[in-house]
Amino acid sequence: MNRIEQTIKQCVAKSNSRYDLWLRFIQLAEVKNMAEVGVYRGDFASWLLREGDSIAKYYMIDPWRHLDDWNKPANKQNDTFERFLLETKEKTSFAADKRTILRGKTTEVIENISDGELDFAYIDGDHTLKGITIDLISLFSKIRVGGWIGGDDFSRTVWQHSPNYEPTLVFPFAVYFAEALGANIYALPYSQFLLEKNEVKSFSFVDLTGNYTDVGLKSQFNPAKVIKLKAIETFSTVTELMKGKRSIS
Ligand SMILES: C[S@@+](CC[C@H](N)C(=O)[O-])C[C@H]1O[C@@H](n2cnc3c(N)ncnc32)[C@H](O)[C@@H]1O
């Protein structure tokens, strides 16, 4: 087992939440320069900036605006996003000298970061196939050799937010990306992943959860399964509506 795998296993064994997991990793890996894609209300950023002593520079990437082509529950109206940006600024004002706010989609602002500048990037933005493809490709060149990309929503099911929304494809796309680039990738608890930018190309998928057995998509897009999920969803919506009607009358 190499040193990084040992570090990761140590973090996983001791952590009790997503926040705790990444803080431990960032400390042990001595991350100095990092970026977060998808900042929302700034909760994760403020936690890492407050507790992560090693962090010297923190890029915050988020459009903080409604996106017409993003069909996910976190896509709010513009006025809500304006509030979220203010919240983020307030929550992280104690670390104003460390943070750089890049307001825009990844594609609109990524060139503000130099190639090889980052030790670590955390991807938690647009989790659709389009989003994760753009984010992994855009971020990879910004990471130094030997650095890492972590991310959220490495969901075992593509129907994370029900069939009413665009599927979440962080898993398995990140695994395919790692194989194409010759990187090691780890499946972690709390639906997280970690990808290592190796000096020498070598791919491995290390599943530290034991849950990611099938890296294909056939069973997930099986029409019978999708119809069943849709039926369950419609039934629960109708039940909620009936309950509402009853309580009004
Ligand atoms: C789930 S929230 C992020 C939560 C945050 N990382 C945390 O842990 O507190 C997703 C965010 O991704 C942002 N987002 C959506 N599409 C994006 C894109 N193309 N580029 C960058 N950010 C994007 C949204 O504006 C939203 O704020």
PDBQT file of the ligand as one rigid body, heavy atoms in Angstrom, charges set to zero:
ROOT
HETATM    1  C1  LIG A 301     -24.655  21.495  -4.054  1.00  0.00    +0.000 C 
HETATM    2  S1  LIG A 301     -24.233  23.158  -4.241  1.00  0.00    +0.000 S 
HETATM    3  C2  LIG A 301     -22.617  23.250  -3.523  1.00  0.00    +0.000 C 
HETATM    4  C3  LIG A 301     -22.534  23.013  -2.013  1.00  0.00    +0.000 C 
HETATM    5  C4  LIG A 301     -21.220  23.405  -1.369  1.00  0.00    +0.000 C 
HETATM    6  N1  LIG A 301     -20.087  22.800  -2.042  1.00  0.00    +0.000 N 
HETATM    7  C5  LIG A 301     -21.200  22.972   0.081  1.00  0.00    +0.000 C 
HETATM    8  O1  LIG A 301     -20.714  21.872   0.394  1.00  0.00    +0.000 OA
HETATM    9  O2  LIG A 301     -21.676  23.750   0.949  1.00  0.00    +0.000 OA
HETATM   10  C6  LIG A 301     -23.978  23.271  -5.976  1.00  0.00    +0.000 C 
HETATM   11  C7  LIG A 301     -23.475  24.636  -6.474  1.00  0.00    +0.000 C 
HETATM   12  O3  LIG A 301     -22.939  24.434  -7.790  1.00  0.00    +0.000 OA
HETATM   13  C8  LIG A 301     -23.068  25.621  -8.510  1.00  0.00    +0.000 C 
HETATM   14  N2  LIG A 301     -22.943  25.343  -9.960  1.00  0.00    +0.000 N 
HETATM   15  C9  LIG A 301     -23.887  24.837 -10.805  1.00  0.00    +0.000 A 
HETATM   16  N3  LIG A 301     -23.419  24.780 -12.060  1.00  0.00    +0.000 NA
HETATM   17  C10 LIG A 301     -22.143  25.212 -12.007  1.00  0.00    +0.000 A 
HETATM   18  C11 LIG A 301     -21.132  25.396 -12.996  1.00  0.00    +0.000 A 
HETATM   19  N4  LIG A 301     -21.363  25.104 -14.289  1.00  0.00    +0.000 N 
HETATM   20  N5  LIG A 301     -19.936  25.878 -12.608  1.00  0.00    +0.000 NA
HETATM   21  C12 LIG A 301     -19.701  26.182 -11.297  1.00  0.00    +0.000 A 
HETATM   22  N6  LIG A 301     -20.625  26.041 -10.317  1.00  0.00    +0.000 NA
HETATM   23  C13 LIG A 301     -21.831  25.570 -10.667  1.00  0.00    +0.000 A 
HETATM   24  C14 LIG A 301     -24.454  26.125  -8.111  1.00  0.00    +0.000 C 
HETATM   25  O4  LIG A 301     -24.587  27.520  -8.340  1.00  0.00    +0.000 OA
HETATM   26  C15 LIG A 301     -24.523  25.725  -6.620  1.00  0.00    +0.000 C 
HETATM   27  O5  LIG A 301     -24.214  26.825  -5.798  1.00  0.00    +0.000 OA
ENDROOT
TORSDOF 0
